[in-house]
Amino acid sequence: MDALLTQKILDAVDAGFEEQITFTEDLIRFPSLRGQEKNAQLFLGKALAERGYDVDTFAIDVNKIHDHPGFSPVTVDYTDALNVVATHLPRQATGKSLILNGHVDVVPEGPHDMWQVSPPFEPKRDGDWLYGRGSGDMKAGLAANIYALDALRRLGFQPAAKVHIQSVVEEECTGNGALACLIEGYTADAAIIPEPEDEKLVRANTGVLWFEIGIAGHPVHVREAGTGANAIEASFRVIESLKRLCEDWNAEKENYPYFETEDHPINFNVGKIEGGDWASTVAAWCNLHCRIAIYPGDDPKDRARQIENHLSRELSGDTFLGNRPPKITWNGFFARGYVLEEDTEAEKALANAHRLATHQDLTSFVTPSYLDARVFVIYADMPCLVYGPISESIHGFDERVSLASIKRVTGTIALFIAQWCGLEEITPNEETT
């Protein structure tokens, strides 16, 4: 790509940047928690339709994806779990096709009085930072996908290849949203997901298992506490047992490429605990909501079985749990990890675009978190480039994303599209893409 066109594209990104951030702020205002994404998705669908794209809005159909190896088990209602896919078709396809993917769902925000800068769904700019739940993870990325294409249109160009712009749900809990898009037939030669990855490319990514552990106690009046069994206290022993298993799995890292030098690639977390009915009654029940990572190449079924066998073995001698073992329910992520093949054409194109936009070489790293890229890499044999802006405190209080980084990432995506898809001029009578 010649230097003049490169600069024009970056200038076009800059010209639309204030509008882009206003759009991002509007998107942050939607509290698109799990099960509450519909309004944000309708907002996005309308914005994409107004740009002339062919927009497909559909709910996840569990019956279509239930038997797919990438499916994660769920019990929630998917009636309002809407995906949005907007499609651009060129006059003549001369370039390579592309998916621009992002997720609209956000994690719970926690107590609002613990947000110091602004309430979680009231976006606020402060210097180089844009605050708000989902600002980095990943509404800034969703907007970057759209406004990278807008920048090209501002110059009178559109991609010379098919492009699907996807806004999906369920990324934070199952990955079934991206999977549903694949099952509906949306594929391409490559994909980009601008997750908040500090302007680096994700080379490898762990899989994730979610599970609930139900512990039954023996309730008695607190005056006779010694004759009962407290399910909440028993849960501590279950947690400590799973922590030991987690360390066993971390000791296996030398067997997995890209993870050998990571300090602690496998993380276990109890994200939610609930139990008991009355302060003066020994707790009759306790539920733990847990998450643990697995290495790329691991079969979720095998690792799930290891968890079940480990708890059965370790707790068999427990004076109470040995006779009343905890019940495990797999409900949520049941997802493999992935490794992105090195030096693909797509990666080379991204590296070049990144260099032009940032004047820095592209670096890669591994991350012990879940990413929807596994759907594309594992089940569609598609290079998926996870690369996005600098962010802080995602999943925490005062989540924020760097404005300057958003602009650089948007420029990179626009330059990548120009190189990967090629460009064709928009004719005067073309209202659509």
N, C-alpha and C positions, 0 to 999 in steps of 0.2 A: 504494500500500500504506500503511495507516495506521501511525502511529508505534508504537502498542501492539503490533501483530503483528510489526512490524520488530524491536522490542526483544525480544520473546519468542523469535523465531527466533535472534537473536544470543546470547541467554542459553542457548538449547538447544544451540547449537554449543559454547559455553563449558562446559556441563555434561558434554558427551561428549568434551571435548578430551583429557583424560588417557588415556582409552581409545583415542582416535584416534592419539595419538603412540605408545602401546604397540603398536598394530597396525602403524604405520609402521615401528617398530623391528623387529618380527617379520618384516616384508617385506624390510627391508634385510639381514637375516641370510641370506637366500637369495642365493647368488652367481649371479644370473641373467644370466650372460654369454651371448653368442651360442651357441646350441646347448644351453644349460643352463638354459633358462627354465621347463622343464616343472613342476618342483616348486613354484616360486613361483606359476605359473598354477593349478595344482591347489589350492594354498592359497587363492588368491583366489576360485576357483570355488566352493569349499566355503563360504567366508565369505558369498558372495553368495547361494548356495542356502539357507543357514541363515536368511537374511533373508526368504526366501519368493519370491525372484525366479526366473523361468524362465531357467535357465542353459544356454547353448550353448557347448560346448568343442570346437573343431575345429582340425585341422592345416591349414596353408596348402597348397592344392592348386595346384602350379605350372601344371598343365594348364588350370586355370580362368582364370588371370590372365596367362598367357604372352603372349597376343596383345593385351592391353590397352595403350593408349598410356602408361599410368602405370607399367608394369612395369619393374623393374630386374633385369638379368641376374644369375643366381647359379649356382654350382656346388655349393653345400652341400646336405646332406640336410635336408629339411623334415619328416621323420617326427615329430620331437618339437617342431616349431615351432608351438606351440599358441596360438591366440587364445581369449579368453574374452569372451563377450557375455552379459550379464544383462539381462533385459527386464522392465520394469514396465508393466503395462496398467491403466488406470483403469477404474472402473465405467462412466463416461461421459466420453468425450474432449471436453472443452470448451476446452482450451488448445492451445498449440503444442507439437509434439513436439521431443525433444532427444536428442542424443548426448553423453554424458560420456565422453571418450576419454582414454586415457593409455597409455604404453608401459612394460612391465616389464623390458625388456632394458637392461643397463648395459654400459659400455665396460670393457675390461681395466683392472685396478687398479694395475698396475706393481709394482715391488718393495715388499713389505710393510714392509721396514725403513725405507722412506722416508716412511711415514705416521707423523707425530709424535704425534697425539692418541690414536689407537686404531687397531687393525688395521682394514682397509677394510670387512670384513663383520661387525664387532662394533660396533654403534651405540653412541654415547655422547653424553649431553647435557652441555653445559657452558655455563652461563648461558643465553643466548637461542638457543644453537646446538645443532642435532642433527647429529652427524657420521656419516659412513659413505658408502661407494660407492653411488650411486643415491639418496642422501637427498634431494637437490634435483632430480636428473635421472633419473626423476621420480616416485619412490615416494611422496613427500609429496603430490604432486598426485593420484596414484591414490587414496590414502587420503582426500584431501579430497573427491573426487567421491562416494565411498561415504558418508562421514560427514556431508556436507551433506544427503543424503537421510535419513540417520539422525536428524538434528536435527529435520527436519520430522515424522518419524514419532514422535519423542519428544513432540511437541505434539499428536499425534493426526491428523496430516495426511499426505497423499500427493499426488504430482503428478496433476493432472486432465488428463493427456496421456501418450502413450507416451514412455517414456524407455529408452534403451539405454545400459548402462554397459559400456564396452569396455576390456579390457586386452589390448594387442597386443604382438607381438614385431616384430623387424626394423626398428624405427625408427632405430636407430643405424647402419644399414648399407645398407638398401634402400628402406624404406617399404612393402614388400610386405605387411606385416601389416595395416596400415590398409586397403590396397587390397583385400586378401582379404575384409575385413569388408564393404566396399562391394559387391563382386561377389556376396557371399552375400545381398545385398538389404537390408542395414541402412542405412537412410537416415532423415532427420528434417528438421525445419524449420530447425534450427541445431545447431551443435556447440560444445562448450567443451573445450579441452585445457589443463589447468593446468601447462604447462611452467614452468621457473624463469625468469620474465621480469620480476622485480623489481616485481610488481604493476602492470605496464604491459600495454597491448594491442599485439600485433604487427600493424602495418599492412601491411608488405611483407616478403618473405622470399626469399632467393636459392634457386636450384636448386643441385644438387650432382652432380658426376660423380666416380666412383671408377674408377681404372684401374691396371693393373699394367704395368710396362715391363720386358721381359726383354732383357738385354744379354749378348751372347755375346763372350767374349774369346778369346785364343789362349794357352793355357797352355804355359809352359816352366819349366825349373828356374830358380830365382832367380839363379843365377850367370850365366844368359844372358838376364836380364830385358829387355835392350834388343832382343832378337829376337822377343819376344812382345807381347801386348797385354792389359793388365790391365782386366778388365770392371768392377771396382769403381772404378778411377780414371776409366774412360770414363763411368761413371754421373754423375760430377761435372759433366761437360760437358752431359749431358742435363738435369740439374737446373737448371743456369744458363740453359739455353735456355728451359725452361719458366717460369722466373722472369721472363724478358724478355717472354714471351707474357702472363703474368699482368699485368704493368704495362701492356701494350698494351690489355688488356681493361679495366683500371681507368680508362684514359683515355677510355673510351666512356661513362662513368657519366652524363654530361650528357644522354644520349639516353634515359635511363630514369627515369621519375617516381619520386620518393621516394628515389632514390639519388644525385641530383646533389650533395648536400651531405655525403655520407658520405666520410670520409677515404680509406678503402680497402675498398670493398665486396667486391671479388673477392680471395679469399685462396687461395693454392696451398700445399699442404703435402705433404712426403714423410713419411708416418707410420711407415713401416717399411722397412728395407733389409736384405737378406740376400745373401750371395754368397761365392764362393770355397770351397775345400776344404782348403787346407793352407798354413801360414804360409810355407813355402819353395817354394811353387808360385805363379807368376803367375796371378791369379784367372781361371778359365775362364768364370765366369758371375756375374751380379748381377741381382737383381730389386728393383725399386722399387715400393712400394705408395703410390699418390698420390691426392690429393683436390684438386679445384678447384671453385670456385663459378661459377655462371652467373646472369645477370640474369633476372628474371621476363619472360616472353614469348619468351625464347630457346628454340629447339628443341634438346634435348640432342644429337640426331643432327648438327645443323649445327655445334655447338660441338665435338663429338668429332672431326668431320672437320677442323675448323680446327687442332686439336691435332696430328692426324696429318700434315696438310700442313705445318704449321709445323716440326715436327721433321724431316720429310723435306727441307725446303728448307734449314734452318739447318745440318743435319749432313751435307749432301751433300758439303761440302768438307773434312770431317774425315778425316784420314789413315787412320783405321781405321773409324770408324762410317759413313763414306761408302760403304764397300764391304760393310759388314755392319750394316745399319740395325737399330735396336732394334725389338722386337716389342711392340705395344700390345694388351692384352686388357682389354675392358670387363667388369668383374665387380664389381657392387655398385651404388651409387646411379647412376641414370640419370634424374634427376628434375628436373622443371621447378620454377621458383620461382613465387610467386603474389603478387597484390596483393589485399588485403581491401577491398572496396567501402566507402566512407565512409557514415556516418549511416544504416545499416540499422536496422530495428526491434530486431534482436538487439543491436547495439552500444549503442543508446540504453538498452536494458534493463540491459545490463552496466554502463554508465556510472552509471546510477541506483543499482544495487545496490552498486557500488564506493563511491559517495559515502556511502551509508547506513552501510556497514560500516567505512569508513576516515576519513570526514569530509574526504576529498580528492577533487579532480577526477581523472577518468581521463585519462591521457596515452597516446599511441601512439608507436611508434618502428619502425624497420626493423632487421632482424637478418641478418647474413651467414652464417646457418647453415641446416641443413635442419630442416623441421618437417613432420609428417604432415598438417598443415592443408591442404597442397596437394592431397591426395586429395579432400577435401570441397569445397574452393573451385573447383578446376578441373574435376573429373570428376563432381561431384554438384550443382554450382551452389548450394552451401549456404554460408551465412555460418559461418565457423569462427573462434571467438574464442580465441586463444592468450593466456592470461593466468594467471600463477601467482606463487609466492612468491619472496621475496628469497633468493638462494643465492650461494655463493662456491665457487670451485675445482672446478666441475663438469668432469669429464674429467681432473682433476688430483689431487694428493695432498690429503688432509684435506678432501675435499668436505664442505660443510655447508649447512644450510638454517635460516633463522630461524624459531623457534617462534612468535613473535608474528605474523610474516607469514603462516605457515600458518593461524593462527586467523582472521586477517582475510580471507584468500582463501577459506577454507571458508565463512565468513559471507557473503561476496559471492556465492559459488556457490549457497548455500541461498536467499538473497534473490532471485537471478536465477531459480532454478527456480520459486519462488513466484509471481513476476511473469510469467514467460514461459509456464510450463505451467499456471498456476493451481493451486489447491489444492482437494481434496475431503477430507471427514472420513473417517477409517478407521472402519468399523463394528466393533462388538465381536466379530463372528464372522469378521472378515477376518484371516487369518493371512498371506496373501500381499499383495503390493502391488497 
